[in-house]
């Protein structure tokens, strides 16, 4: 592992600089293994940079786009009750112990231990390193800490970066952390120059301690980390809510357009009442404002929600100002906040100074570039290149962008020009001179001087590394260091070979705009003004996914208002962005807070797309649904779990109470179920849990160790030892678990805190070996006494996680999409697909399974099982949930659940009544009333909440069946498919019964 160095602010500034600063090197003066305390020379950061070259820097290729793979994240666990479980794909162990006298369980998970490391795989070189490459530099900046290392070049070079989930002060980092990864190439003939490639990646931080017992928790007690949008389950898993598909809503505009002349209340006022005419341009400001180019007005949406007019444009021909050849573009200088407007009608670029911090008034616009005269292709002065920008002549300015240093870039005809900090204009890419057109190279990287542009329009600068992105026709080009250009999205029409990169999974059909997020994600808007209206996302890893805009049939033209069978061209507010309907997305803007704004021209609206972070309700509480469990969890404003409800009925299942410790911090006091049963938690004066008091009076003694960070060492009840645990010397990693019979299970870990071997009481051993072949990670499992091995290959991308399981000749493949969709293939030829949709009760933040498609081996036809969902509301409250089960597009069954009466009616395919099931206030079935004069069935419950009827044994056996597939090894995909397919798609969608919640 690379040494960890304390970097002062002036050094960290060097890391973030877009110019490679070779002089920023620490001089180690003292330290101990793994930690170095450094002194810093005061040589200026710009003393040695990329501008040095006596060597031919222009011919030296920089590192390619970085391949960063974070290890898969633990997820919400199944309800299996086996004592020991292993998740090979995360190399973690889970141990659970029943609490006597209750249904609660104490759960240990190794990924919550301090010694567990977050991993990231970085590919440093390709199959063939560039000639003359001398060294490969690797830097990782995370939470004020810097990891650095140098490598000798080699084919297929990669490296594991590991982080102990602490910041520069040694304090734990909870939730997630953003890591900046930099890879630099140093060449033999240019030792003073390092060419850098940078990218952001999200790493797992430490989970929030739920019970103050280190890596232990109670399976019924959860916690919500609001800043990162993660719900940590008491069962040892987690729900990564912020990784769900984003949501869309309207930020500005309505169905009615404003008039051309807009003064008074038309021009200013609250965003909710402001109308737009034709939004064609967008730009985000560092103060949180959004600038909107609304036809002849440039308007400012302030962070507080008020709108004001900034500038009025008077084009020579307003009738064409929304077409690509006459549109104007906006950009904001991220350092100064100044607004730039490309005024194509007057052949100039305008600058509007940032609003005053005192009175928030916008200053008058000034001409930044151009004399107002058009430059012709035969101009002998090269349109003013080499002179001052205000004296230059322009061909036709379009897209405009500003980098972090304040350098201005803009599209001018068939060229991209730049204005330096001292006001000198020059041509960076392309040319406006007459001559033969040269097509783009069909290779990944090309010399910028050889690039000829066809129809450049939109520009954007990456906040990560100041690289320039350009939309040219149907491709997106990336310019690095002003010297190297590459195609990062789309496919040149003349190239008939395979796609250029992994991002070119398909040709871009009609791209019209682009934007770059703070994390380096590329967004591309497409619109043909007819049936194509969507936004694609290209992640730093090169994967493409649909980000916003529902697919439409080619026959559904948004210009045809009354097309039969076609949905409206506007819709989806408050739902998933991928399901929203757009009509002409012509401009994009990515803001520092992660919001992507879309100028929806056809709908005269500005649409906002945000991550699906949990939002508080009117009462200030956060609610997170688990559709597969049929439960809804409530958290207070600090993320404390206060209540669990039945998702379908809304009735409370569990209440959690807290008390304050001596420091004024809340700690769990009791859990109370719907039947009044309580599990009480007793604490010692030193802040450690000492006893658990069950509803039947049983007392469990918890023996915690001081040297192991408060981990559980033993559980005793009634003078009998129920479980004994030992730990490795540091970090809280479980070394052994001994049950009440005295049978021990042993666990070993690698130096990253990841499980490497398990020894069972029978003497059988299970070993896990990790390896990597970018972009894939492999885990090989070998069990003593068995021939062969089982290999799990994992590929984590920005849009999905795929698992491939090999055992001999048999291969299983699972792909889990970021939207909850599952695609599974089995060795016998069976292919299963599971599709999700927003849950009727849990909302867009919590998708549930709604459609399952099975393709049987040797059959050309698939078996489609689908649940059609509906709900009825009264006075804003959902009173009835309706579902219809369809198989092969035929109705099979219908279910209606009345939330007021807590009753469910079941009908056959012709809506003929079959059965009515009544539930009590704890959501338990009590009476079955069949039709056709058949006898009813009643079920009673004991005071503790358990069924007293002998038939309840069947329910318990059915629940245990779900755990029989994997008593010791829990493969995540196998568990996920098992939960979904056993319960059924419809149960996930709306009718899941909650797990029996008793304490």
C-alpha positions, 0 to 999 in steps of 0.5 A, spaced: 500 500 500 502 506 498 504 511 504 499 515 507 502 523 507 499 529 511 498 534 505 497 541 507 492 546 504 498 548 499 499 541 497 492 539 496 491 545 491 497 542 487 493 536 486 487 539 484 490 544 479 489 542 472 497 543 471 501 538 473 506 540 478 512 536 479 515 540 484 509 539 489 513 533 493 514 532 500 520 531 504 519 526 509 522 528 516 520 523 521 514 518 522 513 511 523 511 505 518 505 507 514 505 514 516 510 520 514 510 527 517 512 532 511 515 538 510 514 542 504 518 547 500 516 553 498 517 553 491 511 556 487 506 551 484 507 553 477 515 552 477 515 546 473 508 544 469 506 542 462 508 548 459 515 546 459 517 542 453 523 542 450 520 535 448 515 534 443 509 534 448 504 534 443 506 527 441 505 524 448 499 520 449 496 522 456 492 516 460 486 514 457 479 515 461 480 512 467 477 505 469 475 505 476 471 499 480 469 500 487 467 493 490 460 491 491 456 494 496 452 490 502 445 490 501 439 489 505 439 482 507 434 476 507 430 474 513 434 467 513 435 465 520 441 461 519 447 463 525 452 464 520 452 467 513 457 469 508 457 473 502 462 472 497 461 478 493 463 482 498 467 477 502 463 479 509 461 474 514 454 475 518 453 472 525 446 472 528 444 470 535 437 469 538 435 473 544 431 469 549 424 470 550 423 474 544 424 474 536 429 479 536 436 477 534 443 480 535 447 481 528 454 482 527 457 483 520 464 484 518 463 490 513 461 494 519 468 493 523 473 498 523 478 494 520 474 493 514 477 497 508 473 500 502 476 498 495 477 501 489 480 498 483 484 502 478 486 500 471 493 504 470 495 502 463 492 498 457 494 492 453 500 496 450 503 502 454 505 508 450 512 507 447 517 511 452 513 511 458 518 511 464 513 512 470 506 511 472 503 516 477 497 514 482 494 519 487 488 518 491 485 524 495 479 522 499 477 526 506 483 530 506 488 524 505 493 523 500 495 516 497 501 516 492 505 511 489 509 510 482 509 504 478 514 502 472 509 501 466 507 494 464 501 491 460 495 491 463 497 494 469 492 495 475 492 497 482 488 496 488 486 502 492 484 501 499 481 506 504 480 505 512 474 510 512 477 515 516 479 522 514 486 526 515 484 527 523 483 520 524 476 520 525 471 516 522 467 518 515 460 515 515 456 514 509 460 515 503 466 519 501 468 522 494 475 520 492 479 524 486 483 519 483 489 521 478 493 517 474 499 521 471 504 519 465 511 521 465 515 520 459 523 518 458 524 524 454 520 529 458 522 528 465 519 535 467 512 533 465 506 529 467 500 528 463 494 527 468 487 524 467 483 525 473 476 522 475 471 522 481 469 515 485 464 514 491 467 510 496 463 507 502 464 510 509 463 507 515 456 505 517 453 509 523 453 505 529 446 503 531 447 500 538 453 502 540 456 495 540 461 496 534 459 491 528 453 489 532 446 491 532 439 488 533 435 486 526 429 490 528 433 497 529 435 501 523 438 507 522 438 513 516 444 517 514 441 523 511 447 526 508 448 520 504 441 517 503 443 510 506 439 506 510 443 501 515 439 495 517 439 492 523 440 485 519 447 488 517 445 490 510 444 497 507 439 500 502 443 505 498 437 510 496 441 515 493 443 510 488 436 509 486 434 512 479 433 520 479 427 523 480 424 529 475 420 535 477 418 542 474 422 548 476 420 553 472 414 554 467 407 552 466 403 550 460 401 557 458 407 561 455 408 568 456 408 574 451 414 576 447 413 583 451 414 581 458 415 587 463 413 588 471 410 581 474 411 577 468 419 578 468 419 578 476 416 574 481 416 567 485 418 561 480 411 558 481 407 563 477 413 565 472 411 563 465 416 562 459 416 563 452 421 559 449 427 556 453 433 555 449 439 556 454 441 554 461 447 555 465 448 554 473 452 559 477 456 558 483 451 561 488 446 556 486 442 561 481 440 558 474 440 562 468 435 561 463 435 563 456 428 564 455 427 567 447 429 574 448 430 574 455 436 572 459 432 570 466 435 568 473 432 563 478 435 565 485 436 560 490 430 562 494 425 561 488 424 568 485 425 570 478 428 576 475 430 578 468 438 579 467 438 581 459 434 583 453 437 580 447 434 583 440 436 579 434 436 581 427 431 576 426 427 573 432 423 568 428 429 563 427 432 564 434 430 557 437 434 554 431 441 551 432 444 556 427 441 562 430 440 559 438 444 563 443 448 559 449 450 561 456 456 559 460 458 562 467 465 563 470 465 558 476 471 563 479 467 569 478 460 568 477 460 572 471 455 570 465 457 569 458 452 570 452 454 568 445 450 573 441 450 570 434 445 575 431 451 581 432 457 576 432 460 577 439 460 574 446 457 578 451 459 578 459 454 580 464 458 581 471 456 577 477 450 580 481 453 584 487 453 580 494 450 587 497 444 588 493 444 582 488 443 587 482 445 585 476 450 589 472 450 591 465 452 587 459 459 588 456 462 586 450 467 580 451 469 578 444 468 581 437 467 587 434 460 586 431 463 584 424 462 578 421 469 574 419 469 571 412 473 564 411 478 568 406 480 573 412 488 574 412 488 576 419 485 569 421 479 573 424 484 577 429 487 570 432 493 573 436 490 579 438 485 582 443 479 579 443 474 585 443 478 587 437 477 580 433 471 578 428 467 572 429 464 567 424 458 565 428 459 564 436 454 558 438 456 554 444 460 557 450 464 555 456 469 557 462 474 553 465 476 553 473 481 558 471 477 563 467 479 561 460 473 562 455 472 557 450 466 558 444 464 555 438 465 560 432 463 557 425 467 550 424 472 552 430 473 552 437 476 559 440 479 561 446 480 567 450 486 567 455 486 570 462 490 576 459 484 577 453 488 574 447 484 570 442 486 564 439 483 558 435 484 551 439 480 546 435 478 546 427 478 551 422 474 556 418 478 557 412 476 554 406 479 547 404 477 540 403 474 537 409 477 531 413 473 526 417 474 524 424 479 519 425 476 512 427 481 511 432 480 513 440 485 518 440 487 523 435 492 529 435 488 536 436 491 539 430 488 534 425 481 535 427 476 538 422 469 539 425 463 539 421 458 542 425 460 544 432 454 547 437 455 545 444 461 546 449 462 544 456 468 544 461 469 538 466 470 541 473 474 535 474 480 536 470 478 542 465 478 538 459 473 540 454 467 537 451 464 539 444 458 536 441 460 536 433 454 533 429 452 526 432 459 525 436 462 528 443 469 530 442 473 530 449 479 535 448 485 534 454 491 539 455 489 542 449 492 537 445 489 530 444 482 529 442 478 523 442 470 521 441 467 519 448 460 518 445 457 517 439 460 514 432 462 518 426 458 516 420 464 514 416 466 509 421 464 502 419 468 498 424 466 496 432 464 502 436 470 506 438 469 506 446 465 502 451 460 508 451 459 508 443 454 502 445 449 506 439 450 511 435 447 518 437 441 520 433 440 527 434 444 530 439 443 537 441 446 539 448 451 536 453 453 538 460 458 535 465 457 534 472 461 535 478 463 528 478 465 528 471 459 524 468 457 526 461 449 528 459 447 528 452 440 531 450 437 528 444 431 531 440 428 530 433 422 535 435 418 529 433 418 522 437 425 522 440 426 526 446 431 524 451 437 525 455 443 520 456 448 519 461 455 517 460 459 515 466 466 516 467 467 508 466 464 509 459 457 506 460 451 509 457 444 509 460 438 512 459 437 518 464 431 521 462 425 521 457 420 515 456 421 512 450 416 513 444 413 510 438 416 513 432 409 514 430 407 518 436 409 525 433 409 531 438 408 535 433 401 532 432 397 534 437 391 528 436 395 522 434 391 516 436 394 512 442 399 516 443 401 519 450 401 526 452 408 529 450 409 532 458 408 528 464 412 524 469 413 530 474 414 527 481 416 520 478 422 517 475 426 521 470 427 515 466 419 515 465 418 522 464 415 525 458 419 531 454 418 535 448 424 538 445 430 538 451 434 543 447 439 545 453 442 542 459 446 545 465 449 541 471 449 545 478 454 544 483 449 540 488 448 535 483 441 537 480 441 537 472 436 542 469 433 541 462 430 546 458 424 543 455 422 547 449 416 544 447 413 544 454 415 551 455 418 548 462 425 548 466 425 540 468 430 539 474 433 532 475 435 530 482 438 524 486 433 520 490 435 522 497 429 521 502 425 527 503 422 529 510 414 529 510 410 535 513 411 532 520 419 532 519 420 525 519 423 521 513 420 515 511 423 509 507 419 503 504 422 496 503 416 493 498 419 486 498 418 486 506 412 489 506 414 494 511 415 502 512 420 505 516 420 512 519 426 516 522 426 522 525 430 529 523 436 526 525 436 519 522 433 515 528 429 509 527 422 511 531 417 506 528 416 501 523 409 500 519 405 495 515 406 498 508 400 496 505 395 497 511 399 503 514 398 500 521 404 500 526 408 494 527 413 497 532 415 503 536 422 505 538 423 509 544 430 512 546 433 516 552 439 521 553 445 518 556 450 523 560 452 526 554 445 528 552 446 523 546 440 519 544 440 511 546 435 505 544 431 504 551 425 499 548 422 496 542 414 495 543 411 491 538 403 492 536 401 487 541 404 491 547 410 486 548 417 490 550 424 488 549 428 493 554 435 495 553 439 497 559 445 501 559 451 501 564 454 508 567 460 507 562 455 507 556 455 500 554 449 495 553 449 490 559 442 487 559 436 485 554 429 484 558 425 480 554 417 480 554 417 474 558 421 476 563 428 473 560 434 477 562 440 476 557 446 479 559 451 482 554 458 482 556 462 487 552 470 487 551 473 494 552 479 492 548 475 490 542 472 497 541 465 495 545 464 488 541 460 483 544 464 477 547 458 473 550 451 472 551 448 469 557 441 468 560 439 464 566 446 462 568 447 459 561 452 461 556 448 462 549 454 464 545 461 466 545 465 470 541 473 472 540 476 477 535 482 479 532 487 483 535 485 490 532 479 492 528 473 488 531 474 483 526 470 476 528 475 471 530 471 465 532 463 464 534 461 459 539 454 456 540 451 454 546 453 447 544 460 449 544 461 448 537 466 454 534 466 457 527 473 460 525 474 466 521 480 469 517 481 475 513 486 478 509 490 485 510 484 489 507 479 486 513 476 482 507 474 474 509 479 469 506 477 463 510 472 460 514 473 453 518 466 450 520 465 445 527 466 439 522 473 441 520 470 443 513 474 449 510 471 454 505 477 459 502 475 465 498 481 468 494 480 475 490 483 477 484 482 482 478 482 482 471 479 490 469 474 491 469 472 485 472 473 482 479 473 475 481 472 471 487 474 464 487 471 459 493 474 452 494 471 448 500 475 442 503 472 435 501 469 438 494 473 437 487 473 444 483 471 451 485 466 456 484 468 463 481 464 469 482 466 475 477 463 481 479 463 488 474 460 494 478 458 500 473 455 506 474 448 503 471 448 496 474 452 490 477 453 484 474 455 477 477 457 471 473 458 464 477 462 459 474 462 452 477 465 447 472 462 447 466 455 451 469 455 458 468 449 463 472 449 470 470 445 475 474 445 483 472 442 488 477 440 494 474 440 501 478 433 501 478 432 494 481 431 490 474 434 483 474 436 479 468 438 472 470 440 466 466 441 459 468 445 453 466 439 449 463 437 455 459 432 458 463 432 466 462 428 470 467 427 478 467 424 482 473 422 489 471 420 494 477 416 500 477 415 506 482 411 503 488 404 505 489 405 506 497 412 507 497 413 512 492 418 513 486 424 512 491 422 505 492 421 501 486 417 494 487 417 488 482 411 489 477 413 484 471 417 478 470 418 474 464 421 467 463 424 464 457 424 456 458 429 452 455 428 450 448 422 455 447 422 461 442 416 464 447 417 467 453 412 466 459 410 473 461 407 474 468 405 481 470 401 485 475 397 491 473 396 496 479 391 501 481 389 505 487 383 509 489 384 516 493 379 520 497 381 527 500 388 525 498 388 519 502 389 512 499 383 508 500 384 502 496 389 498 492 388 494 486 392 489 482 390 484 476 395 478 475 396 477 468 399 471 464 401 472 457 397 478 456 390 474 459 387 476 466 388 471 471 386 474 478 384 480 481 386 483 488 383 489 492 385 491 498 381 496 502 385 500 507 379 502 511 376 495 513 383 492 512 380 487 508 382 484 501 377 481 496 380 476 491 376 475 484 378 470 478 379 472 471 372 474 470 372 479 476 367 473 480 368 473 487 372 468 490 375 470 497 375 475 502 380 475 508 380 480 514 386 482 518 386 485 525 390 492 526 396 488 526 395 486 519 395 479 521 389 475 517 384 473 522 378 470 518 377 467 511 371 468 507 370 464 501 364 465 496 360 459 493 357 458 501 363 455 503 365 454 510 369 460 513 376 459 517 378 463 523 385 464 526 386 466 533 393 469 536 396 468 543 397 475 547 404 475 545 402 475 538 403 468 535 398 464 532 395 459 537 392 455 531 396 449 529 395 451 522 400 456 523 406 451 523 405 451 515 406 458 515 413 457 519 415 452 514 414 456 508 418 461 511 423 457 513 423 454 506 426 461 503 432 459 507 434 452 505 437 454 499 444 457 502 444 455 509 452 457 510 453 461 503 448 467 501 450 469 494 447 476 493 443 475 486 441 468 489 438 471 495 435 477 491 431 472 486 429 467 491 426 473 495 422 476 489 420 469 485 418 466 492 414 472 494 412 473 487 412 479 482 405 482 485 407 481 492 413 486 491 409 490 487 404 492 493 401 486 497 407 483 501 405 481 508 410 484 513 415 480 516 412 478 523 415 483 527 415 481 535 419 483 540 
